[in-house]
Each structure stands twice: as structure tokens, then as C-alpha cells.
Amino acid sequence: MRYNPRMRALAILLTAVLATSTGGCGRSKGPSQTLDKYGRALKNHDFGSAYDLMSSGFRGKVSREDYVRMMRDNPREVDETAERLRGKRGSMEVSAEFEYGLGDAMRLVQEDGRWKISTNPLGFYDQSSPKAALRSFIRAYRLERWDVMLRFVPNAYREKMDAPKMKAQFTGPSREQMENLVNTLEANVDEPIIERGNDARMSYGDRFTVQFVKEDTAWKLKDLD
């Protein structure tokens, strides 16, 4: 695994450090003690010990060699992070995140020693980003929620479309073609999306492109192919 030692890459790495170093603590040590130990390792430039505090998930993505090289290539940023960790104050929230479905995530937090769900469970069809809109569109299609699929139709076409017409478009003579299209979309749902203002686009498959448009704070799908 290769990393370009730029500031942005370092920022992402250090953010991942703080996010994951609290997750592998045993019963005898809480997250605060783990962060203290991590901060001391950074201050002493003991990057091997710092790496050992990372979760198995992180270590599976970033090798020890890459981690140590990144830290050595950016000593000033590492020292600043160590200093900020040393001076941390205030309460700490212990959280966990469970990924499922089409990249959905359920966040949990500890309250009085018990795990509670903090994610809004009613947000079935999120349109806050192009990626969220795409996943929500696919979910609505899979559940045959033709009325919900209308939410993803841009205003310019909305007056000409209703739930029966939406159903006919996806279940009529072109049903097999639409099914294959959605299957391809779902298989490529994590492809990068390029945003420019209120417009966005995602290339997928061999020759297809999804075009998005943002209207009234909600992202919609302007074209699927």
C-alpha cells in the first residue's frame, strides 16, 4: 500500500488514528488511557508502539511500514497532534458504528454503561448527498416504493410523472433492461462522485454516467445512463 505524504493524507491518517484508537480497549483501560498512551508514543516518536494501539481493521488497511514512514515524513504535524492530545480536556463519548445494507451505518453511543442507538432510524431515504440519494433511490426501487421514487425526479420533469407512471417505467416492457441497469448501479454504488455546485456525476460500468442535481437542499437523479 502506497501513500503520498501530503498534508491532506496525513490529516486523514491522524483522524483515523483518533477514531479507531478508542475501539480496541480492554476492560481494564478506557479510551482516555489509550489516547494518553498513544499521545506519549507520538511525542517520543515511538511509532511502532503507536501503531500497536491501532485497531485490527486499521492495521489491515495500513501496514506498519507505511504508518511509520508517514509519521517520520511529517514530524511537525505529529508533534502538534501529540501536544493536542496531551492537553485534551472535557468528557469523552464512546461510540461504535455498524455498517450494513448499501453502505448504511448505524451509530451507537454508551450512556450509563449501556449501548444506545443514536442514528436517526427514520431516515430511510436520505438525499443529503449524491451518494445518499443514489442509495436511497436503489432502496426505493427494490421495495417497489414508486411514490418514494418520485422524490428523486427533478422539478423539470416532476409534473409529468406520478406513481403509476413510475411503476410502468420500471415494470413495463423495459422491465428487464431497467432491472439490469439498477443491478449495475448497485454494483458500482461506491464509485467516486464528482460534485460541481448543484450538479454531480458518477461514471459506472463500461459507458454509463449518473447525473445528479441539487434542488431545495435535496439531491435528485437527473439521468441514469
HELIX and SHEET records of a PDB file:
HELIX    1   1 MET A    7  THR A   20  1                                  14    
HELIX    2   2 PRO A   31  LYS A   43  1                                  13    
HELIX    3   3 PHE A   47  ASP A   52  1                                   6    
HELIX    4   4 SER A   56  LYS A   61  1                                   6    
HELIX    5   5 ARG A   64  ASP A   73  1                                  10    
HELIX    6   6 PRO A   75  ARG A   86  1                                  12    
HELIX    7   7 PRO A  130  ARG A  142  1                                  13    
HELIX    8   8 TRP A  146  MET A  149  1                                   4    
HELIX    9   9 LEU A  150  PHE A  152  5                                   3    
HELIX   10  10 ASN A  155  ARG A  158  1                                   4    
HELIX   11  11 ALA A  163  THR A  171  1                                   9    
HELIX   12  12 ARG A  175  ALA A  187  1                                  13    
SHEET    1   A 3 SER A  95  TYR A 100  0                                        
SHEET    2   A 3 ASP A 104  GLU A 111 -1                                        
SHEET    3   A 3 ARG A 114  ILE A 117 -1                                        
SHEET    1   B 4 ILE A 194  ARG A 196  0                                        
SHEET    2   B 4 ASP A 199  TYR A 204 -1                                        
SHEET    3   B 4 PHE A 208  GLU A 215 -1                                        
SHEET    4   B 4 ALA A 218  ASP A 223 -1                                        
END                                                                             
